[in-house]
């Protein structure tokens, strides 16, 4: 009887999971395995909580099909080999990934599988279009600019979705292991993880997706899918989401999924995206002002739209995409603080934090990445007046300003002295460059 181990990493789902579907179709017995790596345990309490919720949901869904989720703690490579030998498995399957950590894990797993004469099979599933599948003409290894990538990506034929296994059969005698307890996390209003909730959220989003093109930048309306954490952990398949969006002719939303793929193909050839500039010429002149950084982190810059975004991050482990742009631009272009410090802070709090998209977008804003206009600047006041015209988003996350009506909330320093003194809200941080310009809005 043929036995296969499927090492699950960021594909915590049954629907459109190519590695799991292939194992269930070709093997008599299948071991779905997740290894809790102590090296990753303390990176983000928010993501740890979300991950543990995902694992609990996945175990329940596997049990409904006669199987189970096998859980181990330790080095993923060593544990995968150990479980494969215990089960008498001929193959180990895993979804290909692009981060430095994932690439090192894949290389070590390949070596160990060869040493133990176990077959290693890599599968797609991380992106709509595999990171290495679309390449520019002329021999380039990746697209450096989004627009030509989008054209090539849009012309690429997508793979078929993998079928959801109807039944999963474990080998006899395999100890399934105990699921980790679900920790408290740091953000009290963070979304709950798992494929069950992810599929429910996707279905609900399809009823509103037609309005995405017009409303996705409306910060008060909160009219985005909030699917990013479920995509990051593979609770929902990016291909499934893209197919659903395309069936609703939601081109603007499909374009956002293409942006996600774009950064995966960038990270595939430039895995040090979190620490090294993609465009070194722009990586100069940074300030290392601990006081300014701390005020930004705490949402106490005195610029309401920036503070609202940073407080949403802490409260929810998530931030509206427009707020991500505004807060990142404020840190790098107005305060002049190194983008890497922003990457680390977002990566600590974001449930959807991953190397390609978190780091790629930070570099885009900072002018060290894939932006064709690296010196562009975003005026936070103009952004606020355009995308939160009545100040609803700001008042939602900055309670000190709830009593300020309308757009006046974006520039509290312009309020009468008698009103401003009663707000208990800080004055704006001084920018080292052009505070007077953006304060005028």
C-alpha positions as CSV (number, residue, x, y, z in Angstrom):
1,X,0.0,0.0,0.0
2,X,1.3,3.4,-1.0
3,X,1.7,6.0,1.8
4,X,2.3,9.7,1.3
5,X,3.1,12.5,3.8
6,X,1.9,16.0,3.0
7,X,3.9,18.6,4.9
8,X,1.4,21.5,5.3
9,X,2.9,25.0,5.7
10,X,0.9,27.9,4.4
11,X,-1.8,25.8,2.7
12,X,-4.1,25.1,5.7
13,X,-7.2,24.0,3.7
14,X,-8.8,21.1,2.0
15,X,-10.3,23.0,-1.0
16,X,-7.9,23.4,-3.9
17,X,-4.9,22.0,-2.1
18,X,-2.8,20.4,-4.9
19,X,-0.4,18.6,-2.6
20,X,-3.1,17.0,-0.5
21,X,-5.4,16.3,-3.5
22,X,-2.6,14.5,-5.3
23,X,-1.7,12.4,-2.3
24,X,-5.3,11.4,-1.7
25,X,-5.6,10.5,-5.4
26,X,-2.4,8.5,-5.7
27,X,-1.8,7.0,-2.3
28,X,-3.8,4.6,-0.2
29,X,-2.8,6.2,3.1
30,X,-2.1,9.9,3.6
31,X,-0.5,11.7,6.6
32,X,-1.4,15.4,6.6
33,X,1.4,16.9,8.8
34,X,1.9,20.2,10.4
35,X,5.1,20.9,12.3
36,X,5.2,23.7,14.8
37,X,8.7,25.3,14.4
38,X,10.0,26.9,17.6
39,X,12.0,29.3,15.4
40,X,8.8,30.9,14.2
41,X,6.9,30.8,17.5
42,X,7.5,34.3,18.8
43,X,7.5,36.4,15.7
44,X,3.9,37.6,16.1
45,X,1.4,36.6,18.9
46,X,-1.4,37.7,16.5
47,X,-0.3,35.3,13.8
48,X,0.4,32.5,16.3
49,X,-3.2,32.8,17.5
50,X,-4.6,32.8,13.9
51,X,-2.4,29.8,13.0
52,X,-3.6,27.8,16.0
53,X,-7.2,28.5,15.1
54,X,-6.5,27.4,11.5
55,X,-5.0,24.1,12.8
56,X,-8.0,23.4,15.0
57,X,-10.4,24.0,12.1
58,X,-8.3,21.9,9.7
59,X,-8.2,19.0,12.1
60,X,-12.0,19.1,12.4
61,X,-12.4,19.1,8.6
62,X,-10.0,16.2,8.2
63,X,-11.8,14.2,10.8
64,X,-15.0,14.7,9.0
65,X,-13.4,12.8,6.1
66,X,-12.0,10.0,8.2
67,X,-8.5,11.4,8.6
68,X,-6.8,13.7,11.0
69,X,-4.1,16.3,11.3
70,X,-0.8,15.0,12.6
71,X,0.9,17.6,14.7
72,X,4.6,17.7,15.7
73,X,6.9,20.3,17.3
74,X,10.5,20.8,16.2
75,X,12.5,21.2,13.0
76,X,10.0,20.7,10.1
77,X,12.6,18.7,8.0
78,X,13.6,16.3,10.8
79,X,10.0,15.8,11.9
80,X,8.7,15.2,8.3
81,X,11.4,12.5,7.8
82,X,10.7,11.0,11.1
83,X,6.9,10.7,10.4
84,X,7.6,9.5,6.9
85,X,9.7,6.6,8.2
86,X,7.2,5.8,11.0
87,X,4.4,5.6,8.4
88,X,6.5,3.8,5.8
89,X,5.8,6.6,3.3
90,X,7.3,6.6,-0.1
91,X,6.8,10.3,-0.8
92,X,6.6,13.7,0.9
93,X,4.6,16.4,-0.8
94,X,4.9,20.1,0.0
95,X,3.7,23.4,-1.5
96,X,6.6,25.4,-3.0
97,X,7.2,28.8,-1.4
98,X,9.5,31.8,-2.0
99,X,10.8,33.2,1.3
100,X,14.4,32.6,2.3
101,X,13.2,30.4,5.2
102,X,11.0,28.3,3.0
103,X,13.7,27.9,0.3
104,X,16.2,26.7,2.9
105,X,13.6,24.3,4.3
106,X,12.9,23.0,0.9
107,X,16.6,22.5,0.2
108,X,17.2,20.6,3.4
109,X,14.1,18.5,2.9
110,X,15.3,17.6,-0.5
111,X,18.7,16.5,0.8
112,X,17.1,14.4,3.6
113,X,14.6,12.8,1.4
114,X,17.4,11.7,-1.0
115,X,19.4,10.4,1.9
116,X,16.5,8.3,3.1
117,X,15.3,7.4,-0.4
118,X,12.0,9.1,0.0
119,X,10.5,11.0,-3.0
120,X,10.0,14.7,-2.6
121,X,7.2,16.4,-4.7
122,X,6.6,20.1,-4.9
123,X,3.2,21.5,-5.7
124,X,1.7,24.9,-6.6
125,X,-1.0,26.7,-4.6
126,X,0.8,29.7,-3.1
127,X,-0.4,32.1,-5.9
128,X,-2.8,32.3,-8.7
129,X,0.0,32.0,-11.2
130,X,3.2,30.3,-9.9
131,X,6.0,32.8,-9.2
132,X,8.4,31.5,-11.9
133,X,5.7,30.8,-14.5
134,X,5.6,34.3,-16.0
135,X,8.9,35.8,-17.2
136,X,9.7,38.8,-19.3
137,X,11.1,38.5,-22.7
138,X,14.8,38.9,-23.3
139,X,15.9,36.4,-20.6
140,X,14.9,38.3,-17.4
141,X,14.2,36.3,-14.4
142,X,11.2,38.4,-13.1
143,X,9.2,41.4,-13.9
144,X,10.4,44.6,-12.1
145,X,7.4,46.7,-13.0
146,X,3.8,45.8,-12.3
147,X,2.0,46.9,-15.5
148,X,3.8,44.6,-18.0
149,X,3.6,41.8,-15.4
150,X,-0.2,42.3,-15.2
151,X,-0.5,42.1,-18.9
152,X,1.4,38.8,-19.1
153,X,-0.3,37.5,-16.0
154,X,-3.7,38.2,-17.4
155,X,-2.9,36.4,-20.6
156,X,-1.7,33.3,-18.7
157,X,-3.9,30.2,-18.6
158,X,-4.6,29.4,-14.9
159,X,-4.3,25.8,-13.7
160,X,-7.5,23.9,-12.8
161,X,-8.6,23.9,-9.1
162,X,-7.6,20.7,-7.3
163,X,-10.6,18.6,-6.0
164,X,-11.4,18.6,-2.3
165,X,-10.6,15.1,-1.0
166,X,-13.7,13.1,-0.1
167,X,-11.9,10.8,2.2
168,X,-8.5,10.8,4.0
169,X,-7.1,7.6,5.4
170,X,-4.3,7.6,7.9
171,X,-1.9,4.8,8.4
172,X,-2.5,2.6,11.4
173,X,-0.5,3.4,14.5
174,X,0.4,7.0,13.8
175,X,0.2,9.2,16.9
176,X,-1.7,12.3,15.8
177,X,-0.3,14.6,18.5
178,X,-2.0,17.3,20.5
179,X,-3.1,20.6,19.1
180,X,-1.5,23.7,20.6
181,X,-3.7,25.8,22.9
182,X,-5.0,29.0,21.3
183,X,-3.1,32.0,22.9
184,X,-4.6,35.4,23.6
185,X,-2.7,37.3,20.9
186,X,-2.2,41.0,21.2
187,X,-5.1,42.5,19.2
188,X,-8.4,42.1,20.9
189,X,-10.5,42.5,17.7
190,X,-8.5,40.2,15.4
191,X,-10.2,38.0,12.9
192,X,-10.5,34.3,13.7
193,X,-8.6,31.8,11.6
194,X,-9.6,28.7,9.7
195,X,-10.8,27.5,6.3
196,X,-14.4,27.3,7.5
197,X,-14.5,31.0,8.3
198,X,-12.4,31.9,5.3
199,X,-14.9,30.2,2.9
200,X,-17.7,31.9,4.7
201,X,-16.1,35.3,4.3
202,X,-15.4,34.6,0.6
203,X,-19.0,33.8,0.0
204,X,-20.2,36.9,1.8
205,X,-17.7,39.0,-0.1
206,X,-19.0,37.8,-3.5
207,X,-22.3,39.5,-2.6
208,X,-20.5,42.9,-2.4
209,X,-17.6,42.6,-4.8
210,X,-19.3,44.6,-7.6
211,X,-18.8,47.7,-5.6
212,X,-15.1,47.2,-5.0
213,X,-13.8,49.3,-7.8
214,X,-15.6,52.4,-6.5
215,X,-15.4,51.8,-2.7
216,X,-12.1,50.1,-1.9
217,X,-10.3,53.3,-1.1
218,X,-13.2,54.6,1.1
219,X,-11.7,54.2,4.5
220,X,-14.9,54.9,6.4
221,X,-16.9,52.3,4.4
222,X,-14.5,49.5,5.1
223,X,-15.6,48.0,1.7
224,X,-12.7,45.6,1.2
225,X,-12.8,41.8,1.4
226,X,-10.6,41.4,4.5
227,X,-9.5,38.1,2.9
228,X,-5.8,38.8,3.2
229,X,-5.2,36.8,6.4
230,X,-7.0,33.8,4.9
231,X,-4.9,34.1,1.7
232,X,-1.7,34.4,3.7
233,X,-2.3,31.2,5.6
234,X,-3.9,29.4,2.7
235,X,-7.3,29.0,4.4
236,X,-8.7,30.0,1.1
237,X,-6.9,29.3,-2.2
238,X,-5.8,32.4,-4.2
239,X,-6.9,30.6,-7.3
240,X,-10.4,30.0,-5.9
241,X,-10.7,33.6,-4.9
242,X,-9.5,34.8,-8.4
243,X,-11.9,32.4,-10.2
244,X,-14.8,33.6,-8.1
245,X,-13.9,37.3,-8.7
246,X,-13.5,36.7,-12.4
247,X,-16.9,35.0,-12.6
248,X,-18.3,38.3,-11.2
249,X,-16.4,40.4,-13.7
250,X,-14.6,42.1,-10.8
251,X,-11.5,43.1,-12.7
252,X,-10.4,45.7,-10.1
253,X,-10.3,43.0,-7.4
254,X,-8.6,40.5,-9.7
255,X,-6.0,43.1,-10.3
256,X,-5.2,43.2,-6.5
257,X,-4.7,39.4,-6.6
258,X,-2.3,40.0,-9.4
259,X,-0.4,42.5,-7.2
260,X,-0.1,39.8,-4.6
261,X,1.4,37.4,-7.3
262,X,3.7,40.2,-8.5
263,X,5.5,40.4,-5.2
264,X,5.8,36.6,-5.0
265,X,7.6,36.5,-8.3
266,X,9.8,39.4,-7.0
267,X,10.6,37.6,-3.8
268,X,11.2,34.4,-5.8
269,X,14.4,36.0,-7.3
270,X,15.1,38.5,-4.5
271,X,14.3,36.6,-1.2
272,X,16.1,39.3,1.0
273,X,13.2,41.7,0.3
274,X,12.7,42.4,4.1
275,X,16.3,43.5,4.7
276,X,17.9,44.7,1.5
277,X,16.8,47.4,-0.9
278,X,15.5,46.2,-4.3
279,X,16.7,49.5,-5.7
280,X,19.8,50.4,-3.7
281,X,20.0,54.0,-5.1
282,X,17.0,55.0,-3.0
283,X,18.3,53.5,0.3
284,X,20.1,56.5,1.7
285,X,19.7,59.3,4.2
286,X,17.5,57.4,6.7
287,X,17.1,58.8,10.2
288,X,17.1,56.6,13.3
289,X,14.9,58.7,15.6
290,X,13.6,56.3,18.4
291,X,11.2,58.9,19.7
292,X,9.6,59.6,16.4
293,X,9.4,55.8,15.7
294,X,7.8,55.1,19.0
295,X,5.2,57.9,18.5
296,X,4.4,56.4,15.1
297,X,4.1,52.9,16.5
298,X,1.8,54.1,19.3
299,X,-0.5,56.1,17.0
300,X,0.5,59.4,18.7
301,X,2.0,61.3,15.8
302,X,-0.6,64.1,16.1
303,X,-1.7,63.5,12.5
304,X,-5.1,61.8,12.9
305,X,-5.2,59.8,9.8
306,X,-1.8,58.3,10.6
307,X,-2.7,57.6,14.2
308,X,-6.0,56.0,13.2
309,X,-4.3,53.5,10.9
310,X,-1.7,52.6,13.5
311,X,-4.3,52.1,16.2
312,X,-6.4,49.9,13.9
313,X,-3.3,47.8,13.4
314,X,-3.0,47.2,17.1
315,X,-6.7,46.6,17.7
316,X,-7.3,44.3,14.8
317,X,-4.0,42.9,13.6
318,X,-5.0,44.3,10.2
319,X,-5.1,47.7,8.5
320,X,-7.1,49.1,5.6
321,X,-4.8,49.1,2.5
322,X,-5.1,52.9,2.0
323,X,-4.1,53.4,5.7
324,X,-1.1,51.1,5.1
325,X,0.1,53.4,2.3
326,X,-0.5,56.6,4.3
327,X,1.2,55.3,7.5
328,X,4.2,53.9,5.7
329,X,4.7,57.0,3.6
330,X,4.5,59.2,6.7
331,X,7.2,57.1,8.5
332,X,9.6,57.0,5.5
333,X,8.9,60.1,3.4
334,X,7.9,62.6,6.2
335,X,9.8,61.4,9.2
336,X,12.6,59.9,7.1
337,X,12.8,56.7,9.2
338,X,14.3,53.6,7.7
339,X,11.7,51.4,6.0
340,X,13.1,48.3,7.6
341,X,11.8,49.5,11.0
342,X,8.4,49.8,9.5
343,X,8.6,46.3,8.0
344,X,9.4,44.8,11.4
345,X,6.6,46.6,13.2
346,X,4.0,45.6,10.7
347,X,5.3,42.1,10.6
348,X,4.9,41.8,14.4
349,X,1.2,42.8,14.3
350,X,-0.3,41.9,11.0
351,X,-2.2,38.6,10.8
352,X,-1.6,38.7,7.0
353,X,2.1,39.6,7.4
354,X,4.4,37.8,5.0
355,X,7.7,38.6,3.4
356,X,6.7,39.2,-0.3
357,X,3.7,41.5,0.3
358,X,4.6,43.3,3.5
359,X,8.2,43.9,2.5
360,X,7.4,44.5,-1.1
361,X,4.8,47.2,-0.4
362,X,7.0,48.9,2.2
363,X,9.8,49.1,-0.3
364,X,7.4,50.5,-3.0
365,X,6.4,53.3,-0.6
366,X,9.9,54.0,0.6
367,X,11.2,54.4,-2.9
368,X,13.6,51.4,-2.7
369,X,11.4,48.9,-4.5
370,X,9.3,48.4,-7.6
371,X,7.7,51.8,-7.9
372,X,8.4,53.5,-11.3
373,X,8.2,56.8,-9.4
374,X,10.4,56.2,-6.4
375,X,10.4,59.8,-5.3
376,X,6.6,60.2,-5.1
377,X,5.2,61.5,-1.9
378,X,1.8,61.2,-0.2
379,X,0.5,64.2,1.7
380,X,-1.4,62.6,4.7
381,X,-3.9,65.5,5.0
382,X,-4.9,65.4,1.3
383,X,-5.1,61.6,1.5
384,X,-7.4,62.0,4.6
385,X,-9.6,64.6,3.0
386,X,-10.0,62.5,-0.1
387,X,-10.5,59.0,1.4
388,X,-12.1,59.8,4.7
389,X,-13.9,63.0,3.8
390,X,-16.0,63.3,6.9
391,X,-13.5,61.8,9.3
392,X,-15.5,58.7,10.1
393,X,-12.5,56.4,9.9
394,X,-10.4,58.6,12.2
395,X,-13.2,58.9,14.9
396,X,-13.6,55.1,14.8
397,X,-10.0,54.6,16.0
398,X,-9.0,57.8,17.7
399,X,-11.6,58.3,20.5
400,X,-9.9,61.6,21.7
401,X,-11.3,63.2,18.5
402,X,-14.9,61.8,18.6
403,X,-16.3,65.2,19.5
404,X,-14.8,66.9,16.4
405,X,-17.3,67.0,13.6
406,X,-16.7,66.4,9.9
407,X,-13.4,67.0,8.1
408,X,-12.1,69.3,10.8
409,X,-11.0,66.1,12.6
410,X,-8.1,65.7,10.2
411,X,-6.5,69.0,11.2
412,X,-7.2,69.5,14.9
413,X,-4.4,72.1,15.1
414,X,-6.7,74.5,13.2
415,X,-9.4,74.3,15.8
416,X,-10.0,77.2,18.1
417,X,-7.7,77.2,21.1
418,X,-10.5,76.6,23.5
419,X,-11.5,73.4,21.7
420,X,-8.0,72.2,21.0
421,X,-7.0,72.4,24.7
422,X,-9.8,70.0,25.7
423,X,-9.0,67.3,23.2
424,X,-6.2,65.4,25.1
425,X,-4.6,64.8,21.7
426,X,-0.9,65.5,20.9
427,X,0.4,68.2,18.6
428,X,2.0,66.9,15.3
429,X,5.5,65.5,15.4
430,X,8.0,67.8,13.7
431,X,9.1,66.5,10.3
432,X,12.7,67.0,9.5
433,X,11.8,68.0,5.9
434,X,8.6,69.9,5.1
435,X,6.2,69.9,8.0
436,X,4.8,73.3,6.9
437,X,3.8,72.0,3.5
438,X,1.8,69.0,4.6
439,X,0.3,70.8,7.6
440,X,-1.3,73.2,5.2
441,X,-3.0,70.2,3.5
